Amino acid sequence: MTECEDPVTGEGDARLRAVVELAQAMAAAHTPRESAHAAAQGVRQALGGSFAAISKWERELGKLRVLVNIGELAEGEEEFPEDESYPVHEFPEIVGFLHEQWAGGGEPSAWVETAEGGPAPGESPQGRAGARRSGSGNQQRVAALRRRGRGCCVVAPIVLHGRAWGELYVARRTGEPVFGRADADFASVLAAVTAAGIAQTERLAEARRLAFTDALTGLANRRAVDMRLDEALELHRTDEAVVSLVVCDLNGLKLVNDSRGHAVGDRLLERFGSVLSLCGAMLPGTLAARLGGDEFCLLAVGPPADEVVKVAGELCERAGELDLGEGVAVGVASTGDPIGPVHSARRLFRLADAAQYKAKAARSGEPVVAGRHGGRDDPVVRLADAPDRRSGPERRRFRR
């Protein structure tokens, strides 16, 4: 008896219930990783397999990349492999036979492989579903079954937006009942449910990307910075992680816009965004963002303050080499420097803003760092912590 069979309600009801449970699990997934995991777990249970995997066809690389393995893992298999992939030419059915079926208006069909290399019970070698396919793809799968101690597998294509997206794969141990035609047909249904779940997750991921991404530069936006900074300061409170904020004001953007047009100004923003991204990559895990207009930032969690200041200096140097604009004014505020307690994102922003204001006023070609000249008596710290007078000669309207 497979996992989805029910002696009271019967196999049909059990399989319907399995479809519903798979759909519900995938609807609850919020990320592509969670979606793939829910799909593999659901199809393994629904088909009574000992192992299941979800793979994605990376067309540009010509590979089937394994996203997740579930169940009894063989030697060398990992639940979330970093680089388990197989050349598609070794599995021609996914781009050959199956693609012809889809292109011709037919429904994608699953098929069964056995460790013996023969067709599934009750099927001819030419059967549409549940049959063994001849060719190198079959040979590769049969060899893999034997090598990993599995007796049979059912493979179903996952079709998204009318194109092959990847495949689901479910195997049983040697000695267990071999998958039959009904199992292959059911696997095709499960693949369709999986495709719908993946489509939903991808739509959510795209909506999330648009919500947290600056459209012009492709960097994170202010909303993403606010969210990440709140998380970072919680780590600072609980684990004393060093949190550093580098705020940048791109010099000369208005002049470029007025004299050469906004298209050229946009190019300056894009080019500086690339420089910012490059410098941010020097600090692992750093978020590079455009706050709006000509203002950008780097948010680093973990690296010592001195490393952040060094990268900020590199940023000033590279920005000064751009053939557009007039360099960049950079201010740095880090919990690794003597700036006093940082209990809120607003205070760290005010400190970095004040440092950037000083850099801009002095036309400095180097970053100004809060707290480096007198700790709490540093003019930058005093400026940031002063009462918010919006009309003072040395004040800017700090962000809230």
Buried (B, 14 or more C-beta within 10 A) or exposed (E): EBEBBEEEEEBEEBBBBBBEBBBEBBEEBEEBEBBBBBBBBBBBBBBBBBBBBBBBBEEEEEBBBBBBBBBBBEEEBEEEBEEBBBEBEBBBBBBBBBBEBBEEEEEBBBBBBBBEBEBBBEBEEEBBBBBBBEEEBBEBBBEBBBEBBBBBBBBBBBBBEEEBBBBBBBBBBBEBEBBBBEBBBBBBBBBBBBBBBBBBBBEBBEEEEEEBBBEEBBBBBBEBBBBBBEEBBEBBEEEEBBBBBBBBBBBBBEEBBEEEEEEEBBBBBBBBBBBBBEBBEBBEEBBBBBBEEBBBBBBBBBBBBEBBBBBBBBBBBBBEEBEBBBBBBBBBBBBBBBBBEBEEBEBBBBBBBBBBBBBBEEEBBEBBBBBBEEEEEBBBBEBBBEEEEEEEEEBBEBBE
